[in-house]
Amino acid sequence: MRPQVYSDDRIFESISVVLAQQGYEALTLNNIAVQAKLSPAILSKRFGSKKGMLLAYYESLVKATQKGFSKLSEHALPLADALTEILTQWLIFIKNPQECSNFMMLYLKLSTEQEFIEISKRRHKIIDAEVKAILEKSMRRGEMQCQDIAGMSLVLQAAVTGAAMLWCRDDENIDPRRFIATCIKTIIGSNSGGGLNEQPN
Protein backbone atom coordinates (compact mmCIF):
# COMPACT_ATOMS: atom_id res chain seq x y z
CA MET A 1 0.00 0.00 0.00
CA ARG A 2 1.31 3.43 -0.93
CA PRO A 3 1.89 5.85 1.95
CA GLN A 4 -0.68 8.64 2.15
CA VAL A 5 0.46 11.93 0.65
CA TYR A 6 -0.44 15.01 2.67
CA SER A 7 0.65 18.55 3.46
CA ASP A 8 0.49 20.62 6.62
CA ASP A 9 -1.71 23.12 4.75
CA ARG A 10 -4.27 20.38 4.15
CA ILE A 11 -4.26 19.50 7.83
CA PHE A 12 -4.51 23.13 8.95
CA GLU A 13 -7.41 23.76 6.57
CA SER A 14 -9.15 20.73 8.08
CA ILE A 15 -8.60 22.11 11.59
CA SER A 16 -10.17 25.42 10.51
CA VAL A 17 -13.21 23.63 9.08
CA VAL A 18 -13.76 21.44 12.14
CA LEU A 19 -13.19 24.33 14.55
CA ALA A 20 -15.53 26.67 12.65
CA GLN A 21 -18.32 24.16 12.16
CA GLN A 22 -18.15 22.01 15.30
CA GLY A 23 -16.24 23.97 17.94
CA TYR A 24 -13.13 23.48 20.05
CA GLU A 25 -14.22 20.25 21.73
CA ALA A 26 -14.41 18.58 18.32
CA LEU A 27 -10.71 19.19 17.64
CA THR A 28 -9.62 15.60 18.19
CA LEU A 29 -7.00 13.82 16.12
CA ASN A 30 -9.73 11.47 14.86
CA ASN A 31 -12.04 14.27 13.70
CA ILE A 32 -9.24 16.17 11.98
CA ALA A 33 -8.06 12.97 10.33
CA VAL A 34 -11.57 12.31 8.96
CA GLN A 35 -11.84 15.88 7.62
CA ALA A 36 -8.36 15.69 6.04
CA LYS A 37 -8.99 12.15 4.75
CA LEU A 38 -5.92 10.86 6.57
CA SER A 39 -5.32 8.28 9.25
CA PRO A 40 -5.07 9.47 12.88
CA ALA A 41 -1.69 7.74 13.03
CA ILE A 42 -0.29 10.22 10.50
CA LEU A 43 -1.37 13.16 12.65
CA SER A 44 0.01 11.53 15.78
CA LYS A 45 3.34 10.90 14.08
CA ARG A 46 3.49 14.42 12.62
CA PHE A 47 2.48 16.42 15.71
CA GLY A 48 2.76 14.01 18.64
CA SER A 49 -0.49 15.07 20.29
CA LYS A 50 -3.56 17.27 19.98
CA LYS A 51 -1.68 20.05 21.77
CA GLY A 52 1.23 19.79 19.33
CA MET A 53 -1.16 19.89 16.40
CA LEU A 54 -2.96 23.00 17.68
CA LEU A 55 0.29 24.82 18.45
CA ALA A 56 1.47 24.11 14.89
CA TYR A 57 -1.90 25.32 13.62
CA TYR A 58 -1.66 28.60 15.53
CA GLU A 59 1.89 29.03 14.25
CA SER A 60 0.46 28.73 10.74
CA LEU A 61 -1.96 31.58 11.55
CA VAL A 62 1.02 33.76 12.46
CA LYS A 63 2.58 33.05 9.06
CA ALA A 64 -0.75 33.74 7.35
CA THR A 65 -0.94 37.09 9.17
CA GLN A 66 2.54 38.03 7.95
CA LYS A 67 1.70 36.99 4.40
CA GLY A 68 -1.53 38.97 4.42
CA PHE A 69 0.23 42.08 5.67
CA SER A 70 2.91 41.75 2.98
CA LYS A 71 0.24 41.73 0.27
CA LEU A 72 -1.57 44.73 1.73
CA SER A 73 1.65 46.74 1.98
CA GLU A 74 1.84 46.69 -1.82
CA HIS A 75 -1.21 48.99 -2.01
CA ALA A 76 -1.40 52.65 -1.03
CA LEU A 77 -4.74 53.09 0.73
CA PRO A 78 -6.24 55.98 2.74
CA LEU A 79 -5.71 55.61 6.49
CA ALA A 80 -9.17 54.31 7.47
CA ASP A 81 -9.24 51.87 4.54
CA ALA A 82 -5.74 50.56 5.25
CA LEU A 83 -6.53 49.98 8.93
CA THR A 84 -9.84 48.29 8.06
CA GLU A 85 -8.10 45.93 5.63
CA ILE A 86 -5.41 45.07 8.17
CA LEU A 87 -7.75 44.58 11.11
CA THR A 88 -10.46 42.57 9.32
CA GLN A 89 -8.28 39.91 7.70
CA TRP A 90 -9.80 37.32 10.02
CA LEU A 91 -13.19 37.82 8.31
CA ILE A 92 -11.77 36.04 5.26
CA PHE A 93 -12.12 32.70 7.01
CA ILE A 94 -14.72 33.47 9.71
CA LYS A 95 -18.14 33.78 8.12
CA ASN A 96 -20.64 33.99 10.99
CA PRO A 97 -20.88 34.72 14.75
CA GLN A 98 -20.82 31.04 15.75
CA GLU A 99 -17.56 30.50 13.88
CA CYS A 100 -16.17 33.62 15.53
CA SER A 101 -17.11 32.24 18.97
CA ASN A 102 -15.50 28.91 18.12
CA PHE A 103 -12.21 30.54 17.11
CA MET A 104 -12.23 32.65 20.26
CA MET A 105 -12.63 29.46 22.28
CA LEU A 106 -9.43 28.10 20.75
CA TYR A 107 -7.60 31.14 22.07
CA LEU A 108 -9.17 30.83 25.53
CA LYS A 109 -8.52 27.10 25.83
CA LEU A 110 -4.83 27.49 24.99
CA SER A 111 -4.27 30.71 26.94
CA THR A 112 -2.56 28.94 29.85
CA GLU A 113 -0.08 27.03 27.64
CA GLN A 114 3.32 28.73 27.70
CA GLU A 115 4.16 27.74 24.12
CA PHE A 116 0.89 29.21 22.92
CA ILE A 117 1.46 32.39 24.91
CA GLU A 118 4.81 32.90 23.16
CA ILE A 119 3.30 32.32 19.70
CA SER A 120 0.41 34.64 20.54
CA LYS A 121 2.81 37.36 21.67
CA ARG A 122 4.70 37.12 18.37
CA ARG A 123 1.44 37.43 16.42
CA HIS A 124 0.44 40.46 18.48
CA LYS A 125 3.82 42.10 17.83
CA ILE A 126 3.37 41.58 14.08
CA ILE A 127 -0.11 43.11 14.10
CA ASP A 128 0.93 45.96 16.40
CA ALA A 129 3.97 46.81 14.30
CA GLU A 130 1.89 46.89 11.11
CA VAL A 131 -0.81 49.08 12.61
CA LYS A 132 1.80 51.51 13.98
CA ALA A 133 3.55 51.59 10.60
CA ILE A 134 0.27 52.56 8.90
CA LEU A 135 -0.36 55.29 11.46
CA GLU A 136 3.18 56.64 11.09
CA LYS A 137 2.89 56.73 7.29
CA SER A 138 -0.38 58.60 7.62
CA MET A 139 1.23 61.18 9.89
CA ARG A 140 4.06 61.70 7.40
CA ARG A 141 1.47 62.29 4.67
CA GLY A 142 -0.28 64.82 6.88
CA GLU A 143 -3.52 62.81 7.10
CA MET A 144 -3.60 62.85 10.90
CA GLN A 145 -1.85 64.02 14.03
CA CYS A 146 -1.21 61.72 16.99
CA GLN A 147 1.08 62.10 19.98
CA ASP A 148 0.76 58.46 21.05
CA ILE A 149 1.00 56.07 18.11
CA ALA A 150 1.52 53.05 20.37
CA GLY A 151 -1.54 53.91 22.44
CA MET A 152 -3.72 54.43 19.38
CA SER A 153 -2.60 51.09 17.95
CA LEU A 154 -3.67 49.28 21.11
CA VAL A 155 -7.03 51.08 21.19
CA LEU A 156 -7.69 50.13 17.56
CA GLN A 157 -6.92 46.48 18.25
CA ALA A 158 -9.09 46.53 21.37
CA ALA A 159 -11.95 47.98 19.34
CA VAL A 160 -11.70 45.13 16.85
CA THR A 161 -11.76 42.54 19.62
CA GLY A 162 -14.78 44.23 21.19
CA ALA A 163 -16.55 44.45 17.83
CA ALA A 164 -16.01 40.73 17.29
CA MET A 165 -17.49 39.92 20.70
CA LEU A 166 -20.52 42.13 20.07
CA TRP A 167 -21.02 40.46 16.69
CA CYS A 168 -21.12 37.09 18.43
CA ARG A 169 -23.99 38.37 20.55
CA ASP A 170 -25.95 40.44 18.00
CA ASP A 171 -25.46 39.11 14.47
CA GLU A 172 -28.78 40.49 13.19
CA ASN A 173 -27.92 44.16 13.71
CA ILE A 174 -24.16 44.14 13.20
CA ASP A 175 -22.21 43.78 9.99
CA PRO A 176 -18.73 43.12 11.43
CA ARG A 177 -16.67 44.75 8.68
CA ARG A 178 -18.80 47.89 8.61
CA PHE A 179 -18.92 48.01 12.40
CA ILE A 180 -15.13 47.75 12.63
CA ALA A 181 -14.72 50.40 9.91
CA THR A 182 -16.97 52.73 11.91
CA CYS A 183 -14.97 52.07 15.10
CA ILE A 184 -11.74 52.84 13.27
CA LYS A 185 -13.11 56.09 11.83
CA THR A 186 -14.29 57.14 15.27
CA ILE A 187 -10.91 56.46 16.84
CA ILE A 188 -8.89 58.28 14.21
CA GLY A 189 -11.30 61.20 14.32
CA SER A 190 -12.83 60.94 10.85
CA ASN A 191 -16.16 59.24 11.56
CA SER A 192 -19.05 60.84 9.71
CA GLY A 193 -21.55 60.02 12.44
CA GLY A 194 -23.27 57.09 10.72
CA GLY A 195 -24.70 54.04 12.40
CA LEU A 196 -23.25 50.58 12.90
CA ASN A 197 -24.09 49.43 9.38
CA GLU A 198 -23.08 52.57 7.54
CA GLN A 199 -21.28 51.66 4.34
CA PRO A 200 -17.61 52.72 4.68
CA ASN A 201 -16.28 54.94 1.94
TORDREN-867814 format. One record per residue (C-alpha): residue number from 0; x, y, z; residue in one letter. Coordinates in nm, 4 decimals, always signed. Each point is the difference from the previous one (the first is absolute). Layout:
residues N
   nr        c1        c2        c3  rest
  NUM         X         Y         Z     A
...
***
This chain:
residues 201
   nr        c1        c2        c3  rest
    0   +0.0000   +0.0000   +0.0000     M
    1   +0.1311   +0.3433   -0.0928     R
    2   +0.0583   +0.2419   +0.2881     P
    3   -0.2572   +0.2789   +0.0200     Q
    4   +0.1138   +0.3292   -0.1500     V
    5   -0.0899   +0.3073   +0.2021     Y
    6   +0.1089   +0.3545   +0.0790     S
    7   -0.0163   +0.2072   +0.3155     D
    8   -0.2201   +0.2500   -0.1868     D
    9   -0.2552   -0.2742   -0.0600     R
   10   +0.0006   -0.0885   +0.3676     I
   11   -0.0253   +0.3635   +0.1118     F
   12   -0.2899   +0.0626   -0.2378     E
   13   -0.1739   -0.3027   +0.1509     S
   14   +0.0555   +0.1379   +0.3511     I
   15   -0.1573   +0.3310   -0.1077     S
   16   -0.3038   -0.1793   -0.1427     V
   17   -0.0557   -0.2190   +0.3056     V
   18   +0.0574   +0.2894   +0.2411     L
   19   -0.2335   +0.2338   -0.1897     A
   20   -0.2797   -0.2510   -0.0497     Q
   21   +0.0171   -0.2151   +0.3141     Q
   22   +0.1910   +0.1961   +0.2640     G
   23   +0.3108   -0.0486   +0.2111     Y
   24   -0.1083   -0.3228   +0.1686     E
   25   -0.0199   -0.1678   -0.3418     A
   26   +0.3704   +0.0618   -0.0676     L
   27   +0.1092   -0.3590   +0.0549     T
   28   +0.2622   -0.1785   -0.2066     L
   29   -0.2732   -0.2346   -0.1260     N
   30   -0.2310   +0.2801   -0.1160     N
   31   +0.2803   +0.1897   -0.1718     I
   32   +0.1173   -0.3206   -0.1659     A
   33   -0.3505   -0.0652   -0.1364     V
   34   -0.0272   +0.3566   -0.1343     Q
   35   +0.3476   -0.0186   -0.1576     A
   36   -0.0630   -0.3539   -0.1290     K
   37   +0.3070   -0.1293   +0.1814     L
   38   +0.0606   -0.2582   +0.2682     S
   39   +0.0249   +0.1192   +0.3630     P
   40   +0.3384   -0.1728   +0.0155     A
   41   +0.1393   +0.2473   -0.2538     I
   42   -0.1080   +0.2943   +0.2151     L
   43   +0.1380   -0.1625   +0.3130     S
   44   +0.3333   -0.0633   -0.1696     K
   45   +0.0145   +0.3517   -0.1464     R
   46   -0.1007   +0.2000   +0.3092     F
   47   +0.0283   -0.2403   +0.2927     G
   48   -0.3254   +0.1056   +0.1654     S
   49   -0.3069   +0.2204   -0.0311     K
   50   +0.1882   +0.2774   +0.1788     K
   51   +0.2913   -0.0262   -0.2433     G
   52   -0.2397   +0.0102   -0.2931     M
   53   -0.1793   +0.3111   +0.1278     L
   54   +0.3248   +0.1824   +0.0768     L
   55   +0.1177   -0.0709   -0.3554     A
   56   -0.3365   +0.1205   -0.1276     Y
   57   +0.0241   +0.3277   +0.1907     Y
   58   +0.3545   +0.0434   -0.1281     E
   59   -0.1432   -0.0301   -0.3504     S
   60   -0.2417   +0.2850   +0.0811     L
   61   +0.2979   +0.2182   +0.0904     V
   62   +0.1556   -0.0712   -0.3393     K
   63   -0.3325   +0.0692   -0.1718     A
   64   -0.0192   +0.3343   +0.1823     T
   65   +0.3481   +0.0944   -0.1215     Q
   66   -0.0838   -0.1040   -0.3550     K
   67   -0.3233   +0.1984   +0.0014     G
   68   +0.1763   +0.3112   +0.1250     F
   69   +0.2675   -0.0337   -0.2688     S
   70   -0.2665   -0.0014   -0.2708     K
   71   -0.1814   +0.2995   +0.1462     L
   72   +0.3220   +0.2013   +0.0250     S
   73   +0.0193   -0.0053   -0.3801     E
   74   -0.3046   +0.2300   -0.0197     H
   75   -0.0200   +0.3659   +0.0985     A
   76   -0.3340   +0.0445   +0.1761     L
   77   -0.1497   +0.2883   +0.2004     P
   78   +0.0529   -0.0367   +0.3757     L
   79   -0.3453   -0.1297   +0.0976     A
   80   -0.0075   -0.2446   -0.2926     D
   81   +0.3502   -0.1301   +0.0711     A
   82   -0.0795   -0.0588   +0.3674     L
   83   -0.3307   -0.1682   -0.0869     T
   84   +0.1741   -0.2362   -0.2425     E
   85   +0.2688   -0.0866   +0.2535     I
   86   -0.2342   -0.0488   +0.2939     L
   87   -0.2710   -0.2011   -0.1787     T
   88   +0.2185   -0.2660   -0.1620     Q
   89   -0.1521   -0.2586   +0.2319     W
   90   -0.3388   +0.0493   -0.1705     L
   91   +0.1422   -0.1773   -0.3052     I
   92   -0.0356   -0.3342   +0.1746     F
   93   -0.2596   +0.0767   +0.2699     I
   94   -0.3424   +0.0314   -0.1586     K
   95   -0.2501   +0.0214   +0.2869     N
   96   -0.0242   +0.0721   +0.3756     P
   97   +0.0065   -0.3675   +0.1001     Q
   98   +0.3258   -0.0542   -0.1872     E
   99   +0.1392   +0.3123   +0.1655     C
  100   -0.0944   -0.1380   +0.3435     S
  101   +0.1609   -0.3331   -0.0841     N
  102   +0.3297   +0.1632   -0.1011     F
  103   -0.0021   +0.2106   +0.3151     M
  104   -0.0403   -0.3190   +0.2018     M
  105   +0.3203   -0.1358   -0.1535     L
  106   +0.1831   +0.3039   +0.1320     Y
  107   -0.1570   -0.0309   +0.3459     L
  108   +0.0649   -0.3728   +0.0308     K
  109   +0.3686   +0.0388   -0.0848     L
  110   +0.0559   +0.3220   +0.1950     S
  111   +0.1717   -0.1776   +0.2912     T
  112   +0.2476   -0.1906   -0.2204     E
  113   +0.3400   +0.1703   +0.0055     Q
  114   +0.0845   -0.0987   -0.3576     E
  115   -0.3275   +0.1466   -0.1203     F
  116   +0.0572   +0.3184   +0.1987     I
  117   +0.3348   +0.0501   -0.1748     E
  118   -0.1505   -0.0573   -0.3460     I
  119   -0.2895   +0.2319   +0.0843     S
  120   +0.2406   +0.2716   +0.1133     K
  121   +0.1883   -0.0241   -0.3303     R
  122   -0.3255   +0.0314   -0.1952     R
  123   -0.1001   +0.3030   +0.2058     H
  124   +0.3380   +0.1637   -0.0652     K
  125   -0.0450   -0.0521   -0.3742     I
  126   -0.3479   +0.1534   +0.0019     I
  127   +0.1033   +0.2846   +0.2298     D
  128   +0.3043   +0.0852   -0.2103     A
  129   -0.2077   +0.0076   -0.3186     E
  130   -0.2707   +0.2196   +0.1501     V
  131   +0.2611   +0.2425   +0.1363     K
  132   +0.1751   +0.0080   -0.3379     A
  133   -0.3272   +0.0973   -0.1697     I
  134   -0.0632   +0.2728   +0.2558     L
  135   +0.3533   +0.1353   -0.0363     E
  136   -0.0284   +0.0091   -0.3807     K
  137   -0.3271   +0.1869   +0.0333     S
  138   +0.1610   +0.2579   +0.2266     M
  139   +0.2824   +0.0524   -0.2483     R
  140   -0.2590   +0.0582   -0.2739     R
  141   -0.1749   +0.2539   +0.2214     G
  142   -0.3241   -0.2012   +0.0222     E
  143   -0.0076   +0.0039   +0.3798     M
  144   +0.1753   +0.1165   +0.3128     Q
  145   +0.0635   -0.2294   +0.2961     C
  146   +0.2290   +0.0375   +0.2988     Q
  147   -0.0320   -0.3637   +0.1069     D
  148   +0.0240   -0.2393   -0.2939     I
  149   +0.0526   -0.3016   +0.2264     A
  150   -0.3061   +0.0855   +0.2068     G
  151   -0.2187   +0.0526   -0.3056     M
  152   +0.1124   -0.3339   -0.1434     S
  153   -0.1073   -0.1814   +0.3161     L
  154   -0.3354   +0.1805   +0.0077     V
  155   -0.0664   -0.0955   -0.3628     L
  156   +0.0773   -0.3652   +0.0696     Q
  157   -0.2167   +0.0054   +0.3119     A
  158   -0.2867   +0.1454   -0.2035     A
  159   +0.0255   -0.2855   -0.2492     V
  160   -0.0066   -0.2589   +0.2777     T
  161   -0.3013   +0.1692   +0.1570     G
  162   -0.1771   +0.0218   -0.3365     A
  163   +0.0533   -0.3724   -0.0537     A
  164   -0.1476   -0.0804   +0.3410     M
  165   -0.3032   +0.2211   -0.0629     L
  166   -0.0495   -0.1673   -0.3383     W
  167   -0.0098   -0.3375   +0.1739     C
  168   -0.2875   +0.1288   +0.2126     R
  169   -0.1954   +0.2062   -0.2559     D
  170   +0.0481   -0.1325   -0.3522     D
  171   -0.3311   +0.1384   -0.1288     E
  172   +0.0856   +0.3667   +0.0527     N
  173   +0.3764   -0.0021   -0.0514     I
  174   +0.1941   -0.0359   -0.3207     D
  175   +0.3485   -0.0660   +0.1437     P
  176   +0.2054   +0.1627   -0.2747     R
  177   -0.2129   +0.3137   -0.0071     R
  178   -0.0115   +0.0128   +0.3787     F
  179   +0.3790   -0.0263   +0.0237     I
  180   +0.0404   +0.2645   -0.2724     A
  181   -0.2241   +0.2339   +0.2002     T
  182   +0.1994   -0.0668   +0.3186     C
  183   +0.3236   +0.0772   -0.1832     I
  184   -0.1373   +0.3252   -0.1440     K
  185   -0.1179   +0.1049   +0.3444     T
  186   +0.3382   -0.0683   +0.1575     I
  187   +0.2012   +0.1825   -0.2633     I
  188   -0.2406   +0.2918   +0.0104     G
  189   -0.1532   -0.0255   -0.3471     S
  190   -0.3329   -0.1706   +0.0713     N
  191   -0.2891   +0.1601   -0.1843     S
  192   -0.2499   -0.0825   +0.2720     G
  193   -0.1719   -0.2923   -0.1717     G
  194   -0.1426   -0.3054   +0.1685     G
  195   +0.1445   -0.3457   +0.0495     L
  196   -0.0842   -0.1153   -0.3513     N
  197   +0.1012   +0.3146   -0.1844     E
  198   +0.1797   -0.0910   -0.3204     Q
  199   +0.3674   +0.1053   +0.0342     P
  200   +0.1332   +0.2224   -0.2742     N
***
